[in-house]
Amino acid sequence: MSNIRICVAGATGWAGSALAKRIVEAPDLDLVAAISRSHAGKALGDVLHIEGLDAPIFGTASGALPTRPDVFVEYTKPDVAKSNILAALRGGAQVVVGTSGLSDADYQEIDEVAREVERGVLAVGNFALTAVLLQKFAEIAARYIPHWEIIDYAHSDKKDVPSGTVLQLANRLSKVRESQLDVPLGQVQGPKESRGTRLQGSQIHSVRLPGYVISVDAIFGMPDQKLILRHESGTSAEPYVNGALLAIRKVGPLIGLHRGLDSVMEF
């Protein structure tokens, strides 16, 4: 069986570079191209200081697609992510999305194109296994506990709110039910903004402070008891690499958009 050919968009960034190094070490994966506007024209090995890695760096997705990747990994920014994903799909690649900040409308368009070209997209708001399990456990809790709120923590310079992890969590909980509000937002006395934002049936509060990377609290409340599910990430990109490698290996048979790493995991 031939190796999976991979192109990583954002391969010189924090998460992308850690993933690229592990792809090089994997016996069943080949890194054939990378995308980085600031390093276009160079070899990825020279930029990441990996001897023997001669994958070329391109400035655009369209420039990289002639290398014929089987899987295109999107690890850039929201302002270019959707165009990269659509170009990769139309170029014949399966797509793994690690970029946050895409809207439900963006994903609807991506799903339509993916089905049209009979390719698959695996969109993962957070590749860390603890985040994946939090979302799975939260879905179970929402079936039994109608009251919950979500607190989204991230570093102070993160522009997109909520984080991709929390957007995905809210989307998944909305398929179970909407959270119950004993005092409807229209009856709140005081600034409604203090109650956070209502998104897909969940109350979400986004905190942006130095000292955080990405953390999530999903808090479920019942009379005289509560359940707090928490995911906390550190400063290393390593927790995300194993999940991304799993996604790369599992995206091959998929058609259309699939959200969440657990959609390809066994429980």
C-alpha positions in Angstrom: 0.0 0.0 0.0 1.4 3.4 -1.0 2.2 6.1 1.5 -0.3 9.0 2.0 0.9 12.1 0.3 0.4 15.2 2.4 0.4 19.0 1.9 0.4 21.1 5.0 -0.8 24.7 4.8 0.7 26.7 7.6 3.6 24.2 7.9 6.0 26.8 9.4 3.6 27.9 12.1 3.4 26.8 15.7 1.1 23.8 15.2 2.0 23.1 11.5 5.7 22.8 12.1 5.3 20.3 14.9 3.0 18.3 12.7 5.4 18.5 9.8 8.2 17.1 11.9 6.1 14.1 12.9 4.9 13.4 9.4 8.6 13.1 8.3 9.1 10.5 11.0 6.1 8.4 10.0 6.8 5.4 7.7 3.4 5.5 6.1 3.2 9.3 5.3 5.0 11.5 2.8 5.2 15.3 3.1 5.2 16.4 -0.5 4.4 20.1 -0.2 3.9 23.0 2.3 2.3 26.4 2.1 3.7 29.5 3.8 3.4 32.9 2.2 6.5 34.2 4.1 8.7 31.3 3.1 7.5 30.5 -0.4 10.2 29.3 -2.8 12.3 27.6 0.0 12.6 24.0 1.0 10.6 23.1 4.2 13.6 21.3 5.6 15.8 24.4 5.4 13.2 26.4 7.3 12.5 23.8 10.0 16.1 22.6 10.1 15.2 19.0 9.2 17.9 17.3 7.2 16.7 15.5 4.1 13.3 17.1 3.9 13.1 18.7 0.5 9.3 19.4 0.3 8.9 22.7 -1.6 7.1 25.6 0.1 4.4 27.4 -2.0 2.7 30.7 -1.4 -0.8 29.5 -2.3 -2.8 26.4 -2.3 -3.3 26.5 -6.1 0.5 26.5 -6.4 0.9 23.4 -4.2 -1.8 21.2 -5.6 0.1 20.1 -8.7 2.2 18.0 -6.3 -0.9 15.8 -6.1 -1.4 15.5 -2.3 -3.9 12.8 -1.1 -4.6 14.9 2.0 -4.5 18.6 2.4 -4.0 19.8 6.0 -5.4 23.3 6.6 -3.5 25.0 9.5 -3.5 28.7 8.5 -5.9 31.5 9.4 -9.7 32.0 9.0 -9.3 34.7 6.3 -7.7 32.2 3.8 -8.8 28.9 5.2 -12.0 28.5 3.3 -10.5 29.4 -0.1 -7.6 26.9 0.6 -10.1 24.1 1.5 -12.3 24.7 -1.5 -9.2 24.8 -3.8 -7.9 21.5 -2.3 -11.2 19.8 -2.7 -11.5 20.9 -6.4 -7.9 19.7 -6.8 -8.8 16.2 -5.8 -7.5 16.1 -2.2 -9.2 15.0 1.0 -9.0 17.8 3.6 -8.2 17.9 7.4 -9.1 21.3 9.0 -7.3 22.5 12.1 -8.0 26.2 11.6 -10.6 27.8 13.9 -12.9 30.7 13.1 -14.9 29.3 10.2 -18.6 29.9 10.4 -21.5 27.5 10.0 -22.2 29.1 6.7 -18.6 28.5 5.6 -18.9 24.8 6.6 -22.2 24.5 4.7 -20.5 25.7 1.6 -17.6 23.4 2.2 -19.9 20.5 2.6 -21.7 21.2 -0.6 -18.5 21.4 -2.6 -17.1 18.3 -1.0 -20.2 16.3 -1.9 -20.2 17.7 -5.4 -16.6 16.6 -6.0 -17.0 13.4 -3.9 -14.3 14.2 -1.4 -14.2 14.4 2.4 -13.4 17.1 4.9 -12.7 16.3 8.5 -13.0 19.5 10.5 -11.5 19.3 14.0 -11.8 22.3 16.3 -9.1 20.9 18.6 -7.0 17.8 17.9 -6.1 17.3 21.6 -7.6 14.1 22.9 -8.7 15.7 26.2 -10.7 18.2 24.2 -12.2 15.5 22.0 -13.3 13.6 25.1 -14.7 16.7 26.7 -17.0 17.2 23.8 -18.1 13.5 23.8 -18.8 13.6 27.6 -20.7 16.9 27.3 -23.0 15.4 24.7 -23.8 12.6 27.1 -24.3 15.0 30.0 -26.7 17.2 27.9 -29.0 14.3 27.5 -29.6 14.2 31.2 -29.0 17.7 32.5 -30.9 20.6 30.8 -28.9 23.5 32.3 -25.4 24.3 31.1 -23.1 27.1 30.2 -19.7 27.2 28.5 -16.7 29.3 29.4 -14.1 29.8 26.6 -10.6 30.8 27.7 -7.7 31.8 25.4 -4.7 34.0 25.2 -5.3 37.8 25.1 -4.4 38.3 21.4 -6.7 35.6 20.0 -9.1 37.5 17.8 -11.8 34.9 17.0 -14.5 34.4 19.6 -15.5 31.8 20.6 -12.6 29.5 19.9 -13.0 26.7 17.3 -13.2 24.2 20.1 -16.2 26.0 21.7 -17.9 26.6 18.3 -17.7 22.9 17.7 -18.9 22.1 21.2 -21.9 24.4 20.8 -22.8 22.8 17.5 -22.7 19.4 18.9 -24.8 20.2 22.0 -27.4 21.9 19.7 -28.0 18.5 18.2 -29.0 17.2 21.6 -31.1 20.1 22.8 -30.9 23.8 23.8 -29.8 24.6 27.3 -32.6 25.7 29.6 -32.6 29.3 30.9 -34.8 29.8 34.0 -34.6 33.6 33.4 -35.0 34.3 29.7 -32.5 36.8 28.3 -35.4 39.2 27.6 -36.2 39.3 31.3 -32.6 39.9 32.6 -32.3 43.0 34.8 -29.1 44.7 33.8 -26.8 44.4 30.7 -27.7 41.3 28.8 -24.1 41.1 27.7 -23.1 40.0 31.2 -24.9 36.7 30.4 -22.5 36.0 27.5 -23.8 35.3 24.0 -26.5 32.8 23.0 -25.0 30.6 20.3 -26.7 27.5 18.9 -28.7 27.1 22.1 -25.8 27.5 24.6 -24.7 30.4 26.8 -21.0 31.1 26.0 -18.6 33.4 27.8 -15.3 34.2 26.1 -12.3 35.2 28.3 -9.1 36.5 26.7 -6.2 36.9 29.1 -2.5 36.4 29.2 -1.6 33.0 30.7 -4.1 31.0 28.8 -3.6 29.0 25.6 -6.9 27.2 25.0 -9.1 26.1 27.8 -12.8 25.2 28.0 -15.2 24.7 30.9 -18.5 23.0 30.2 -20.6 23.5 33.4 -23.8 21.5 33.9 -26.0 22.3 36.9 -28.7 20.4 38.8 -30.3 21.1 42.2 -27.6 20.6 44.8 -25.1 19.3 42.4 -23.0 20.3 39.3 -20.7 18.7 36.8 -17.7 20.6 35.5 -15.9 19.2 32.4 -12.6 21.0 31.8 -10.0 20.8 29.0 -6.7 22.8 29.5 -3.9 22.9 27.0 -0.3 23.9 27.7 2.2 25.8 25.6 3.4 22.8 23.5 1.9 21.9 20.2 2.5 18.2 21.0 -1.0 17.4 22.3 -2.4 18.3 18.9 0.0 16.3 16.7 -1.3 12.8 17.6 -4.8 13.8 16.9 -3.9 15.4 13.6 -2.0 12.3 12.5 -5.1 10.2 13.3 -7.2 12.5 11.2 -4.9 12.3 8.3 -5.0 8.5 8.4 -8.8 8.4 8.8 -10.0 11.1 6.3 -9.4 9.0 3.2 -12.8 7.2 2.9 -15.0 10.2 3.9 -17.4 12.0 1.6 -18.7 15.5 2.6 -18.1 17.4 5.8 -17.5 15.6 9.1 -17.0 17.6 12.3 -15.0 16.3 15.3 -12.2 13.9 15.6 -14.4 11.5 17.5 -16.4 11.0 14.3 -13.6 8.8 13.1 -12.7 7.3 16.5 -13.9 4.1 18.1 -15.6 4.3 21.5 
